[in-house]
Amino acid sequence: MLRIGLNGLIWAVTLSYPFLVWYSLDYFQPRSIALALAAVFLLRLLAQHSSRKPAGITAILAPACLIFLLAIALANETRWLLSYPVLVSLSFFAIFAYSLLYPPSAIERLARLEDPDLPAKGVAYTRKVTWVWSVFFFCNAGISLATLWYGDPWLWSFYNGCLFYILMGLLMAGEMLIRRKVKASY
């Protein structure tokens, strides 16, 4: 039960990060915000360590986020705090791109959870989808960085806390529609 609550807290903090930062910067130094966020990730890592189940992608992202947040706390720099979405997108890009170089691709691994005997057409399709997600995360990192350097806190928060999730949802929905057609063909 504690693990479920902790996972919920991690997801809530991750999804609301841009709004939390935008609101909190008027009241707290970047160091305080980064340390509070680092504490949440540290709790997640500790809970993960006590679990016997494989942690998946969070085994990579949670420590990277924790180290980055601790670096922000040391630097006490607002721009570093605002660059967190860039780090997350680049991390996902790296994971997806790496899986293209060293198959199976990230999407193929997910597809095989549902269909262990994925046919060759399915493998080819999942490879293409992994490319699309890689490009998406790379472009998102660039746009997130542009909103940071533009310097408008509202724009940064709107893109990173709202528009990004809408774009990601549209990409998922579009892929689901295409996947149905691809599955029907084999």
VENDAMO-V122013 format. One record per residue. N is the residue number from 1. RES is the residue in one letter. SS is DSSP state (H for helix, E for strand, L for the rest). PHI is phi in whole degrees, -180 to 180 (999 if undefined). Layout:
{{N	RES	SS	PHI} {N	RES	SS	PHI}}
This chain:
{{1	M	L	999} {2	L	H	-62} {3	R	H	-62} {4	I	H	-64} {5	G	H	-63} {6	L	H	-67} {7	N	H	-62} {8	G	H	-62} {9	L	H	-64} {10	I	H	-60} {11	W	H	-65} {12	A	H	-63} {13	V	H	-65} {14	T	H	-63} {15	L	H	-70} {16	S	H	-98} {17	Y	H	-48} {18	P	H	-60} {19	F	H	-74} {20	L	H	-61} {21	V	H	-67} {22	W	H	-58} {23	Y	H	-70} {24	S	H	-73} {25	L	L	-62} {26	D	L	-74} {27	Y	L	-118} {28	F	L	-131} {29	Q	L	-74} {30	P	H	-54} {31	R	H	-58} {32	S	H	-65} {33	I	H	-66} {34	A	H	-63} {35	L	H	-67} {36	A	H	-64} {37	L	H	-68} {38	A	H	-62} {39	A	H	-62} {40	V	H	-64} {41	F	H	-68} {42	L	H	-64} {43	L	H	-59} {44	R	H	-63} {45	L	H	-64} {46	L	H	-65} {47	A	H	-66} {48	Q	H	-65} {49	H	H	-64} {50	S	H	-78} {51	S	L	-85} {52	R	L	-91} {53	K	L	-79} {54	P	L	-64} {55	A	L	-89} {56	G	L	73} {57	I	L	-65} {58	T	H	-66} {59	A	H	-65} {60	I	H	-95} {61	L	H	-72} {62	A	H	-61} {63	P	H	-64} {64	A	H	-63} {65	C	H	-65} {66	L	H	-62} {67	I	H	-62} {68	F	H	-62} {69	L	H	-65} {70	L	H	-67} {71	A	H	-64} {72	I	H	-62} {73	A	H	-61} {74	L	H	-66} {75	A	H	-78} {76	N	L	53} {77	E	L	-115} {78	T	H	-60} {79	R	H	-61} {80	W	H	-66} {81	L	H	-62} {82	L	H	-75} {83	S	L	-87} {84	Y	H	-55} {85	P	H	-61} {86	V	H	-65} {87	L	H	-60} {88	V	H	-64} {89	S	H	-65} {90	L	H	-66} {91	S	H	-66} {92	F	H	-65} {93	F	H	-57} {94	A	H	-62} {95	I	H	-64} {96	F	H	-69} {97	A	H	-65} {98	Y	H	-60} {99	S	H	-68} {100	L	H	-74} {101	L	H	-77} {102	Y	L	-127} {103	P	L	-59} {104	P	L	-75} {105	S	L	-69} {106	A	H	-58} {107	I	H	-71} {108	E	H	-62} {109	R	H	-60} {110	L	H	-67} {111	A	H	-64} {112	R	H	-71} {113	L	H	-66} {114	E	H	-89} {115	D	L	-135} {116	P	L	-60} {117	D	L	-100} {118	L	L	-62} {119	P	L	-71} {120	A	H	-58} {121	K	H	-63} {122	G	H	-67} {123	V	H	-64} {124	A	H	-62} {125	Y	H	-63} {126	T	H	-65} {127	R	H	-65} {128	K	H	-64} {129	V	H	-65} {130	T	H	-63} {131	W	H	-61} {132	V	H	-60} {133	W	H	-66} {134	S	H	-61} {135	V	H	-63} {136	F	H	-58} {137	F	H	-68} {138	F	H	-65} {139	C	H	-64} {140	N	H	-62} {141	A	H	-60} {142	G	H	-65} {143	I	H	-68} {144	S	H	-60} {145	L	H	-65} {146	A	H	-64} {147	T	H	-67} {148	L	H	-66} {149	W	H	-74} {150	Y	H	-64} {151	G	L	91} {152	D	L	-95} {153	P	H	-59} {154	W	H	-66} {155	L	H	-63} {156	W	H	-59} {157	S	H	-67} {158	F	H	-63} {159	Y	H	-67} {160	N	H	-74} {161	G	H	-107} {162	C	H	-137} {163	L	H	-61} {164	F	H	-58} {165	Y	H	-68} {166	I	H	-66} {167	L	H	-62} {168	M	H	-64} {169	G	H	-64} {170	L	H	-64} {171	L	H	-63} {172	M	H	-62} {173	A	H	-64} {174	G	H	-62} {175	E	H	-65} {176	M	H	-63} {177	L	H	-66} {178	I	H	-67} {179	R	H	-59} {180	R	H	-60} {181	K	H	-66} {182	V	H	-65} {183	K	H	-64} {184	A	H	-67} {185	S	L	-82} {186	Y	L	-129}}
